[in-house]
Amino acid sequence: MIITKKKDIKAILASLEGKKTVYLFGCNSCAEQCATGGEKELKEMTAILEENGIKVVGASLPEETCYRQLVLKDYRNKPEFREAEAVLVLACGAGVRTVADSVEETQPVFPALDSFFLATVERVGRFFEGCSLCGECVLDATGGICPHTECPKGLLNGPCGGVAHGKCEVNIECDCAWVRIYNRLEKQGRLDALKKITAPKDHSVGIRPRKVLLRESARSADRKDKK
C-alpha cells in the first residue's frame, strides 16, 4: 500500500494558477485508506477549489488510479474530463503518472498529494514502512524483517556500533532492526542464517525506471514449452 499525505493547499492553488476549470481524480484504494483521495476528500477539494474561483467540472474515483485502462475509460466516456483546463490527482505519484500518460499532452496534470513509502498495514489508519522495493529481497535470511528498509543505515550484515539497549542510534525511538532480526531467528532456531555474509547490495537491479511485462513473459514461456 502506498502512503500519501495531502499537499499544502497553497501549493496546489499555486500550481493551478490561471486555470478556471479542473477535473478531479481520486483513488479508491491506497489514497482512500490514507484519507487523502477518497470520496470525502474529493468533496472537500471541490469545495476548496470552488471557494477560490476554480470550477470543478467533474470527478472520478476509480478502484486503482494507477491502472491505465480505468483512467482511459473515464477519459473516453466523460467529455468534461477532456475539456477541463487541468486535472488534479488525489493519488500517489504512480496515479499522477498514469493520468498524465492517458490524457492529451496539452492537458496539464497536477498532484494533490505527496507519496512516501510502501507500507504494511497494522490496522485501519496505522501504516508502517515495510519494503523499499529494492529488487533484491533478503527476507528469507532475516526472519521477514528487512534491514535495507528498517535499518536507517541499510546495513546488511548485522548492527552497527551505535546500537544501545536494543535501540537505533539514528532514531532512538526505534528498536534496532538487527536486534529484532537476531531475536526472531533465535526463536525460530535459525541463527545459522546470520553466519552467511551478504554481498554488497546490487543496486543495478533497482535502476529506474523499471517495467515488467508479466503476460508477455508468460506467453513466451508457454511457446517455449510447446516447442
C-alpha positions as CSV (number, residue, x, y, z in Angstrom):
1,M,0.0,0.0,0.0
2,I,1.4,3.4,-1.0
3,I,1.3,6.0,1.8
4,T,0.4,9.6,0.8
5,K,-0.3,12.9,2.5
6,K,-2.0,16.0,1.3
7,K,0.0,18.8,-0.2
8,D,-0.4,22.3,1.3
9,I,-3.5,23.8,-0.3
10,K,-1.4,26.9,-1.1
11,A,1.0,24.8,-3.2
12,I,-2.0,23.2,-5.0
13,L,-3.6,26.6,-5.8
14,A,-0.2,27.9,-7.0
15,S,0.1,25.0,-9.5
16,L,-3.5,25.7,-10.7
17,E,-2.9,29.5,-11.1
18,G,-4.7,30.8,-14.2
19,K,-6.9,27.7,-14.5
20,K,-10.6,28.2,-14.4
21,T,-11.8,24.6,-14.8
22,V,-10.4,21.4,-13.2
23,Y,-11.3,17.8,-13.3
24,L,-10.5,15.7,-10.1
25,F,-9.2,12.2,-9.9
26,G,-9.2,10.3,-6.6
27,C,-8.2,6.7,-5.8
28,N,-10.5,4.2,-4.1
29,S,-7.6,2.1,-3.0
30,C,-4.5,3.3,-1.2
31,A,-5.4,7.0,-1.1
32,E,-8.9,6.2,0.2
33,Q,-7.4,4.3,3.1
34,C,-4.9,7.1,3.8
35,A,-7.9,9.5,3.9
36,T,-6.2,11.6,1.2
37,G,-8.0,10.7,-2.0
38,G,-11.4,9.0,-1.3
39,E,-14.9,10.3,-1.9
40,K,-14.8,12.5,1.2
41,E,-11.5,14.2,0.1
42,L,-12.8,14.8,-3.4
43,K,-15.8,16.6,-2.0
44,E,-13.5,18.7,0.3
45,M,-11.2,19.5,-2.5
46,T,-14.2,20.5,-4.7
47,A,-15.4,22.9,-2.1
48,I,-11.9,24.5,-1.5
49,L,-11.3,25.0,-5.2
50,E,-14.7,26.5,-5.9
51,E,-14.2,28.8,-2.9
52,N,-11.1,30.0,-4.7
53,G,-12.8,30.6,-8.0
54,I,-11.9,27.3,-9.8
55,K,-14.8,25.4,-11.1
56,V,-14.6,21.6,-10.7
57,V,-16.3,20.2,-13.8
58,G,-16.3,16.6,-12.7
59,A,-14.5,13.9,-10.7
60,S,-13.6,10.2,-10.9
61,L,-12.9,7.7,-8.2
62,P,-11.5,4.5,-9.9
63,E,-10.6,1.5,-7.8
64,E,-7.0,2.0,-8.7
65,T,-5.8,5.2,-10.4
66,C,-2.5,3.5,-11.3
67,Y,-4.5,1.2,-13.6
68,R,-4.4,2.9,-17.0
69,Q,-7.4,1.2,-18.5
70,L,-9.6,2.5,-15.8
71,V,-8.4,6.1,-16.3
72,L,-8.8,5.8,-20.1
73,K,-12.3,4.6,-19.7
74,D,-13.3,7.8,-17.9
75,Y,-11.2,9.9,-20.4
76,R,-13.2,8.4,-23.3
77,N,-16.7,8.5,-21.7
78,K,-16.6,11.8,-19.8
79,P,-16.2,14.8,-22.1
80,E,-15.9,17.2,-19.1
81,F,-12.7,15.3,-18.3
82,R,-11.2,16.1,-21.7
83,E,-12.4,19.6,-21.7
84,A,-11.0,20.7,-18.3
85,E,-8.1,23.1,-18.4
86,A,-6.3,20.9,-15.9
87,V,-6.6,17.7,-14.0
88,L,-5.8,17.4,-10.3
89,V,-5.0,13.9,-9.0
90,L,-5.6,12.9,-5.4
91,A,-3.5,9.7,-5.7
92,C,0.1,8.6,-5.4
93,G,2.8,9.5,-7.9
94,A,2.0,6.4,-9.9
95,G,-1.6,7.5,-10.2
96,V,-0.5,11.0,-11.3
97,R,1.8,9.5,-13.9
98,T,-0.9,7.2,-15.2
99,V,-3.4,10.1,-15.6
100,A,-0.7,12.2,-17.3
101,D,0.1,9.4,-19.8
102,S,-3.6,8.9,-20.5
103,V,-4.6,12.5,-21.5
104,E,-3.6,14.7,-24.3
105,E,-0.1,16.1,-23.7
106,T,-1.5,19.6,-24.0
107,Q,-3.6,19.0,-20.9
108,P,-1.7,19.6,-17.6
109,V,-2.0,17.1,-14.8
110,F,-1.0,18.1,-11.2
111,P,-0.6,16.2,-8.0
112,A,-2.5,17.0,-4.9
113,L,-0.6,14.5,-2.7
114,D,3.0,13.7,-1.8
115,S,3.9,10.0,-1.8
116,F,6.1,8.5,0.9
117,F,6.5,4.7,1.1
118,L,5.2,1.2,0.6
119,A,3.6,0.2,3.8
120,T,2.4,-2.8,5.8
121,V,-1.0,-2.2,7.4
122,E,-1.3,-2.8,11.1
123,R,-5.0,-1.8,11.1
124,V,-7.1,1.0,9.5
125,G,-5.1,4.2,9.8
126,R,-1.9,2.7,11.1
127,F,0.8,2.1,8.5
128,F,4.5,1.2,8.7
129,E,7.1,1.1,6.0
130,G,8.0,-2.5,5.4
131,C,9.5,-2.6,1.9
132,S,11.8,-0.4,-0.1
133,L,11.1,-2.1,-3.4
134,C,14.9,-2.6,-3.8
135,G,14.5,-5.6,-6.2
136,E,16.8,-7.9,-4.2
137,C,14.9,-9.4,-1.3
138,V,16.8,-10.9,1.6
139,L,13.8,-11.6,3.9
140,D,14.5,-15.3,3.7
141,A,17.7,-14.8,5.8
142,T,16.4,-12.1,8.1
143,G,13.2,-13.5,9.6
144,G,10.9,-11.4,7.5
145,I,12.4,-8.1,8.8
146,C,14.0,-6.0,6.0
147,P,17.3,-4.5,7.1
148,H,17.5,-2.4,3.9
149,T,14.3,-0.7,4.9
150,E,14.1,-0.8,8.7
151,C,17.8,-0.1,9.4
152,P,18.3,3.7,8.7
153,K,21.8,2.8,7.5
154,G,20.7,-0.1,5.3
155,L,23.2,-2.5,6.9
156,L,23.0,-6.0,5.5
157,N,25.4,-7.9,7.9
158,G,24.4,-7.1,11.4
159,P,24.1,-4.0,13.6
160,C,26.5,-1.0,13.7
161,G,28.5,0.0,16.8
162,G,25.9,2.6,17.7
163,V,23.1,0.3,18.9
164,A,22.5,0.8,22.7
165,H,20.0,-1.1,24.8
166,G,18.5,-2.5,21.6
167,K,17.7,1.0,20.2
168,C,18.9,2.6,17.0
169,E,21.3,5.5,17.3
170,V,19.8,7.2,14.3
171,N,16.3,7.1,15.7
172,I,16.3,6.2,19.4
173,E,12.6,5.6,19.4
174,C,13.0,2.6,17.1
175,D,14.3,-0.8,18.1
176,C,17.4,-1.8,16.2
177,A,16.4,-3.8,13.1
178,W,19.2,-6.2,13.6
179,V,18.5,-6.9,17.2
180,R,14.9,-7.7,16.2
181,I,16.3,-10.0,13.4
182,Y,18.5,-11.8,15.8
183,N,15.7,-12.3,18.4
184,R,13.3,-13.6,15.8
185,L,15.8,-16.0,14.2
186,E,16.8,-17.2,17.7
187,K,13.1,-18.1,18.4
188,Q,12.9,-19.9,15.1
189,G,16.1,-21.8,15.7
190,R,17.7,-20.3,12.6
191,L,20.7,-18.3,14.0
192,D,22.9,-20.1,11.5
193,A,21.4,-17.8,8.8
194,L,23.4,-15.0,10.3
195,K,26.7,-16.8,9.6
196,K,26.2,-16.2,5.9
197,I,27.8,-13.0,4.7
198,T,25.6,-10.9,2.4
199,A,27.3,-9.4,-0.6
200,P,27.1,-5.6,-1.1
201,K,23.8,-4.6,-2.5
202,D,23.4,-4.9,-6.2
203,H,21.9,-1.5,-7.0
204,S,21.7,-2.4,-10.7
205,V,18.5,-4.4,-10.0
206,G,16.9,-1.1,-8.8
207,I,17.8,1.0,-11.8
208,R,14.9,3.3,-12.7
209,P,12.6,3.5,-14.5
210,R,11.7,-0.2,-14.4
211,K,8.9,-2.2,-16.0
212,V,7.7,-5.7,-16.0
213,L,5.7,-7.4,-18.8
214,L,4.3,-10.4,-17.0
215,R,1.8,-11.5,-19.6
216,E,4.3,-11.3,-22.5
217,S,6.8,-13.2,-20.4
218,A,4.3,-15.9,-19.6
219,R,3.3,-16.2,-23.3
220,S,6.9,-16.6,-24.3
221,A,7.4,-19.3,-21.7
222,D,4.3,-21.1,-23.0
223,R,5.6,-21.0,-26.6
224,K,8.9,-22.4,-25.5
225,D,7.2,-25.2,-23.5
226,K,5.1,-26.2,-26.6
227,K,8.2,-26.4,-28.7
